[in-house]
Amino acid sequence: MATWRFEAIGTRWEIESDEGFGEPTQRAVTVEIERFDREWSRFRSDSAVTRVAREGGSLASPDAAPMLDAYRDASAATAGAVNPLVGDSLSALGYDAAYSLTAGSPVAAPSDWQRLVSWTEKGATASAPVLLDVGALGKGRLVDLVTDVLSGVPGDLVVDAGGDIRVRGRAVRIGLEHPYDATRAIGIIELQDAALCASAVNRRAWGDGLHHVLDARTGVPVRTWAATWAIAPDAMRADAVATALFFDGGPELAARWGVEWVRMSTDGRAERSVGCPAELFTVRA
């Protein structure tokens, strides 16, 4: 297979296909990634999200409704632990636009986010300045968008954005990386015509016990679960469930959406959904 590697949205992408990628195809993918990043990145001073954080108002994007609909479901399932207004909570702990990594006191996200933010198929509107952060599912959404752009590329296809993976065609065997030892796997999944997304507390970690997976109700990093994996037909829902699995209610959301999953606790035990096809090598909870 031909492999195209590049950096975008702060992560490394690897896209594989039987036929390779011509310049027009690569340009179309680059344009779509730039469009999404320009609308939704809280790390860009020129993004729509940054403008809404300063001024409130509207953000025009076809991604608003799919992502915020999914946030609504995830927020309800986790009793508010998943919340798209967690941006200020992350910034308070040092994971800000400047990557200062200097932690202050935890800040809870607004629990009434659905009153502050409304959305339609055309975009989202904030009634006051708020900092949206779509990190719980945004990368998965972008993997789906890139896969759609590549729909005309014949044959097998693998889109991998820093471990958030969508596969079309023949099955691919993927190791589930141990969160405390990147040279080991806790299991293997055979993925075919589906997406696998993962989240772990060792990714985007800094300071003493600080990482990017926060409980929006408290602004404090989670402590019980170390890593999660979710398998779904599309990457956005897999990504959202991988985040929700750090909290009570995550398995219920996965069951409602028909998503299979694995998660590993901080003491090394693993559990999975009843129908999950993964082969696990570690002790079950």
Salt bridges, closest charged atoms under 4 A:
GLU7 OE2 - ARG12 NH1 3.45
GLU14 OE2 - ARG5 NE 3.23
ASP18 OD1 - ARG170 NH1 3.84
GLU23 OE2 - ARG27 NH2 3.04
GLU32 OE2 - ARG35 NH2 2.87
GLU34 OE2 - ARG38 NH1 3.37
GLU34 OE1 - ARG44 NH1 3.13
ASP37 OD2 - ARG44 NH1 3.10
GLU39 OE1 - ARG35 NH1 2.74
ASP46 OD1 - ARG44 NE 2.93
ASP63 OD2 - ARG35 NH1 2.45
ASP63 OD1 - ARG141 NE 2.91
ASP69 OD1 - ARG72 NH1 3.44
ASP73 OD1 - ARG72 NE 3.78
ASP112 OD2 - ARG115 NH2 2.57
ASP133 OD2 - ARG42 NE 2.48
ASP144 OD1 - ARG166 NH1 2.65
ASP156 OD2 - ARG170 NH1 2.77
ASP164 OD2 - LYS139 NZ 3.51
GLU177 OE2 - ARG203 NH2 2.70
ASP215 OD2 - ARG217 NH2 2.83
ASP267 OD2 - ARG269 NH2 3.07
GLU271 OE2 - ARG263 NE 2.75
